[in-house]
Amino acid sequence: MTLLESADTAAGRDARLLYELEPVVAANLDRHLGVAKEWHPHDYVPWSRGRDFAFLGGTDWAPEDSPLDPVAKTAMVVNLLTEDNLPSYHREIATRFGRDGAWGQWVGRWTAEEGRHGIAMRDYLVVTRGVDPVQLERLRMQHMTAGYDSGDKDMLQTVAYVSFQELATRVSHRNTGAATGCPLAEQLLARIATDENLHMVFYRNLVAAALEREPDATMCAIRDEVVGFEMPGAGMPDFTRNSVTIAKAGIYDLRLHHDDVLMPVLRFWKIFTRDDFGPAGEQAREELTQFLAALDAQANRFVEQRDRLLARAARRAS
């Protein structure tokens, strides 16, 4: 079977797109390397605030040691544990994109940049005694042992997913930093958020190029990933409970997900104004539009309920 004959299958389409998008990957890798700024995790850690734990003759962690707001502490742990599963994420994209050529160069560069995030966050939290390091290590072991598996996503679904996921992570990190009340933590998480934004731009540009080549298949992948979206940390212990806490604090909620993550990327791709879709693409766009309308309504209800609860709490405190 020739490449053209096999293009009707998903595997054949993926193989062809990997080949056709290679120059786009190379160009965007060059662009990324040109704008990404070098930074060092150790610069964001207040080492002078560190002290030994009991194993070395010091004092083990106690809850009163943490200077962090409890909600910010929860958000930082969720964000850090999410970053910890980098080996699984590397496997996912290396399997979908390959390890050769420009695709492979990007996979390596992305992995190296993402690796800084967990290093810097863990060092900050341990040195400042922001969280119980024993509990943190137990959670890391549990979460990384379970790993992350995106299922049977094809290449188009994978690149569509990470376009949204990288932006979602950027929003979460930046808002977590603002919630910590610590200028250094805010600076660190803003620096990490900048990395995530650059990664989003890379993937977003690849999807834009895929839309030009395979509009219907790419539109179907976008619909699938918006409708079925889950953060990569969804499998960690207590994720649902912690997500509710984070949402109630306005760090990451449905309103932010709709307004600051989904819609900017979809508008960049001109999803709602394109005229190059066939029947399958049109159906996928219609299903996406219906889902977004329902999500918008759900987000409104959540914000209204949260505002009522906050107002009630304020009245009780006055």
C-alpha positions as CSV (number, residue, x, y, z in Angstrom):
1,M,0.0,0.0,0.0
2,T,1.4,3.4,-1.0
3,L,1.5,6.4,1.4
4,L,-1.4,8.0,-0.6
5,E,-3.5,4.8,-0.4
6,S,-2.9,4.5,3.3
7,A,-3.8,8.1,4.0
8,D,-7.5,7.2,4.4
9,T,-6.6,5.4,7.7
10,A,-5.9,7.3,10.9
11,A,-2.4,5.8,11.1
12,G,-1.7,6.7,7.5
13,R,-3.0,10.2,7.9
14,D,-0.8,10.6,11.0
15,A,2.3,9.4,9.2
16,R,1.6,11.8,6.3
17,L,1.0,14.7,8.6
18,L,4.1,14.0,10.7
19,Y,6.0,14.2,7.4
20,E,4.2,17.3,6.0
21,L,4.4,19.2,9.3
22,E,8.1,18.6,9.8
23,P,9.1,22.0,8.2
24,V,6.5,23.7,10.4
25,V,7.9,22.0,13.5
26,A,11.4,23.1,12.5
27,A,10.4,26.7,11.9
28,N,8.5,26.9,15.2
29,L,11.4,25.3,17.0
30,D,13.7,27.9,15.7
31,R,11.2,30.6,16.7
32,H,10.9,29.1,20.1
33,L,14.7,29.0,20.7
34,G,14.9,32.6,19.5
35,V,12.4,33.9,22.1
36,A,12.9,31.6,25.1
37,K,15.1,33.1,27.8
38,E,17.5,31.0,29.8
39,W,16.7,30.8,33.5
40,H,17.9,28.8,36.4
41,P,15.8,27.1,39.1
42,H,18.3,27.8,41.9
43,D,17.9,31.6,41.4
44,Y,14.3,31.4,42.6
45,V,15.0,29.5,45.9
46,P,15.7,31.4,49.1
47,W,18.4,29.1,50.3
48,S,19.3,31.2,53.3
49,R,15.9,30.3,54.8
50,G,16.6,26.6,54.8
51,R,17.5,24.5,57.8
52,D,18.2,20.9,58.6
53,F,15.5,18.4,59.3
54,A,15.6,15.9,62.2
55,F,17.6,13.3,60.1
56,L,20.6,15.7,60.2
57,G,20.0,16.9,63.7
58,G,17.5,19.7,63.0
59,T,13.8,19.9,63.4
60,D,11.2,18.2,61.3
61,W,8.4,20.0,59.6
62,A,5.4,21.3,61.6
63,P,2.2,22.9,60.2
64,E,3.1,26.3,61.7
65,D,6.3,26.4,59.6
66,S,4.4,27.0,56.4
67,P,4.0,30.7,55.5
68,L,1.6,29.8,52.7
69,D,-2.2,30.4,52.6
70,P,-3.8,27.0,52.8
71,V,-5.5,27.3,49.5
72,A,-2.3,28.4,47.8
73,K,-0.5,25.5,49.4
74,T,-3.1,23.1,48.0
75,A,-2.7,24.6,44.5
76,M,1.1,24.5,44.6
77,V,1.1,20.8,45.6
78,V,-1.4,20.0,42.8
79,N,0.7,21.9,40.3
80,L,4.0,20.3,41.5
81,L,2.6,16.8,41.4
82,T,1.3,17.5,37.9
83,E,4.8,18.5,36.9
84,D,6.2,15.4,38.5
85,N,4.7,13.1,35.9
86,L,7.0,14.5,33.2
87,P,8.5,11.0,32.4
88,S,5.0,9.9,31.4
89,Y,4.3,13.0,29.4
90,H,7.6,12.5,27.6
91,R,6.6,9.0,26.7
92,E,3.3,10.2,25.4
93,I,4.6,12.8,23.0
94,A,7.7,10.8,22.0
95,T,5.3,8.0,21.0
96,R,3.0,10.2,19.1
97,F,5.6,12.6,17.5
98,G,8.7,10.4,17.2
99,R,12.3,11.0,18.3
100,D,13.8,11.8,14.9
101,G,14.2,15.1,13.0
102,A,12.7,18.3,14.1
103,W,9.9,16.5,16.0
104,G,12.4,14.6,18.1
105,Q,14.4,17.8,18.7
106,W,11.3,19.5,20.0
107,V,10.4,16.5,22.2
108,G,13.8,16.7,23.9
109,R,13.8,20.5,24.2
110,W,10.2,20.5,25.6
111,T,11.1,17.8,28.2
112,A,14.2,19.7,29.3
113,E,12.3,22.9,29.8
114,E,9.5,21.2,31.6
115,G,11.9,19.5,33.9
116,R,12.9,22.8,35.5
117,H,9.4,23.4,36.8
118,G,9.3,20.5,39.3
119,I,12.9,21.1,40.4
120,A,12.2,24.8,41.2
121,M,8.9,24.3,42.8
122,R,10.0,21.4,45.1
123,D,13.2,23.3,46.1
124,Y,11.1,26.4,47.0
125,L,8.6,24.4,49.0
126,V,11.1,22.3,50.9
127,V,13.5,25.2,51.7
128,T,10.7,27.5,52.9
129,R,8.9,24.6,54.7
130,G,5.8,25.5,52.7
131,V,4.5,21.9,52.9
132,D,5.2,18.7,54.8
133,P,8.1,17.2,52.8
134,V,7.3,13.7,53.9
135,Q,3.7,13.8,52.8
136,L,4.8,15.5,49.6
137,E,7.3,12.7,48.8
138,R,4.7,10.1,49.6
139,L,2.2,11.8,47.2
140,R,5.0,12.0,44.5
141,M,5.7,8.3,44.8
142,Q,2.0,7.4,44.6
143,H,1.3,9.7,41.7
144,M,4.4,8.9,39.6
145,T,3.9,5.1,40.2
146,A,0.4,5.4,38.7
147,G,1.8,7.6,35.9
148,Y,-0.2,9.2,33.1
149,D,-1.8,7.6,30.1
150,S,-3.8,9.6,27.6
151,G,-5.3,6.5,26.2
152,D,-5.5,6.0,22.4
153,K,-5.2,9.6,21.3
154,D,-3.9,9.9,17.8
155,M,-1.4,12.6,16.8
156,L,-4.0,15.2,15.9
157,Q,-5.8,14.7,19.2
158,T,-2.6,14.9,21.1
159,V,-1.4,18.1,19.6
160,A,-4.9,19.6,20.0
161,Y,-5.0,18.6,23.7
162,V,-1.6,20.0,24.6
163,S,-2.6,23.3,22.9
164,F,-5.3,23.7,25.6
165,Q,-3.5,22.0,28.4
166,E,-0.3,24.2,28.2
167,L,-2.5,27.3,28.4
168,A,-4.5,25.9,31.3
169,T,-1.3,25.1,33.2
170,R,0.0,28.6,32.5
171,V,-3.2,30.1,34.0
172,S,-3.1,27.8,37.0
173,H,0.6,28.6,37.8
174,R,0.2,32.3,37.4
175,N,-2.9,32.5,39.6
176,T,-1.4,30.2,42.2
177,G,1.6,32.5,42.4
178,A,-0.7,35.5,43.0
179,A,-2.5,33.6,45.7
180,T,0.6,32.6,47.7
181,G,1.2,36.1,49.2
182,C,4.9,35.5,48.6
183,P,6.6,37.8,46.1
184,L,9.3,35.2,45.4
185,A,6.8,32.3,44.8
186,E,4.8,34.6,42.5
187,Q,7.9,35.5,40.6
188,L,8.9,31.8,40.3
189,L,5.4,30.7,39.1
190,A,5.2,33.6,36.7
191,R,8.5,32.4,35.2
192,I,7.1,28.8,34.9
193,A,3.9,30.2,33.4
194,T,6.0,31.9,30.7
195,D,7.5,28.6,29.7
196,E,4.0,27.1,29.5
197,N,2.8,29.9,27.3
198,L,5.6,29.4,24.8
199,H,4.9,25.7,24.7
200,M,1.2,26.5,24.0
201,V,2.2,28.8,21.1
202,F,4.3,26.1,19.6
203,Y,1.5,23.5,19.7
204,R,-1.2,26.0,18.7
205,N,0.8,26.9,15.6
206,L,1.1,23.2,14.6
207,V,-2.7,22.7,14.9
208,A,-3.2,25.8,12.7
209,A,-1.0,24.2,10.1
210,A,-2.8,20.9,10.4
211,L,-6.1,22.7,9.9
212,E,-4.9,23.9,6.6
213,R,-3.9,20.4,5.5
214,E,-6.7,18.3,7.1
215,P,-9.5,20.6,8.2
216,D,-12.1,18.0,8.9
217,A,-9.9,15.6,10.8
218,T,-8.3,18.4,12.8
219,M,-11.7,19.9,13.6
220,C,-12.9,16.5,14.9
221,A,-9.8,16.2,17.0
222,I,-10.3,19.7,18.5
223,R,-13.9,18.9,19.3
224,D,-12.9,15.6,21.0
225,E,-10.3,17.3,23.2
226,V,-12.5,20.3,24.2
227,V,-15.4,18.1,25.1
228,G,-13.3,15.4,26.9
229,F,-10.7,17.8,28.4
230,E,-9.1,16.8,31.7
231,M,-6.0,18.2,33.3
232,P,-3.1,15.7,33.3
233,G,-3.1,15.6,37.1
234,A,-6.7,14.3,37.2
235,G,-5.6,10.9,38.5
236,M,-3.7,12.2,41.5
237,P,-4.9,11.6,45.1
238,D,-7.8,13.9,46.2
239,F,-7.7,15.7,42.8
240,T,-11.5,16.3,42.7
241,R,-11.6,17.8,46.2
242,N,-8.5,19.9,45.6
243,S,-9.9,21.1,42.3
244,V,-13.0,22.3,44.0
245,T,-10.9,24.2,46.6
246,I,-8.9,25.8,43.8
247,A,-12.0,26.7,41.8
248,K,-13.7,28.3,44.8
249,A,-10.6,30.5,45.3
250,G,-10.7,31.6,41.6
251,I,-7.3,30.1,40.8
252,Y,-8.7,27.8,38.1
253,D,-12.4,27.4,37.5
254,L,-14.9,26.8,34.7
255,R,-15.1,30.6,33.9
256,L,-11.4,30.8,33.4
257,H,-11.3,27.5,31.5
258,H,-13.9,28.8,29.0
259,D,-12.8,32.4,28.7
260,D,-9.0,32.3,29.2
261,V,-8.1,28.9,27.8
262,L,-10.6,27.5,25.3
263,M,-11.9,30.6,23.5
264,P,-8.6,32.4,22.8
265,V,-7.1,29.3,21.2
266,L,-10.3,28.5,19.2
267,R,-10.4,32.1,18.0
268,F,-6.8,31.9,16.9
269,W,-7.7,28.9,14.8
270,K,-10.7,30.9,13.4
271,I,-12.8,27.8,14.2
272,F,-16.1,29.8,14.1
273,T,-15.5,31.6,10.8
274,R,-13.7,29.0,8.7
275,D,-15.3,28.0,5.4
276,D,-13.2,25.0,4.5
277,F,-14.9,22.2,6.5
278,G,-16.7,19.3,4.9
279,P,-19.7,17.5,6.4
280,A,-17.6,15.9,9.2
281,G,-15.9,19.1,10.1
282,E,-19.2,21.1,10.1
283,Q,-20.8,18.5,12.4
284,A,-17.8,18.6,14.7
285,R,-18.0,22.5,14.8
286,E,-21.7,22.4,15.6
287,E,-21.2,19.9,18.4
288,L,-18.3,22.0,19.8
289,T,-20.5,25.1,19.6
290,Q,-23.3,23.4,21.6
291,F,-20.8,22.1,24.2
292,L,-19.3,25.6,24.6
293,A,-22.7,27.1,25.2
294,A,-23.5,24.6,27.9
295,L,-20.1,25.1,29.5
296,D,-20.6,28.9,29.5
297,A,-23.9,28.5,31.2
298,Q,-22.4,26.1,33.7
299,A,-19.6,28.5,34.4
300,N,-22.1,31.3,35.0
301,R,-24.0,29.2,37.5
302,F,-20.8,28.4,39.3
303,V,-19.7,32.0,39.6
304,E,-23.1,33.1,40.8
305,Q,-23.1,30.4,43.4
306,R,-19.6,31.3,44.5
307,D,-20.5,35.0,44.8
308,R,-23.5,34.2,46.9
309,L,-21.4,32.1,49.3
310,L,-18.7,34.7,49.5
311,A,-21.3,37.4,50.2
312,R,-22.9,35.3,52.9
313,A,-19.6,34.6,54.5
314,A,-18.8,38.4,54.5
315,R,-22.1,39.2,56.2
316,R,-21.4,36.6,58.9
317,A,-17.9,38.0,59.5
318,S,-19.1,41.6,59.8
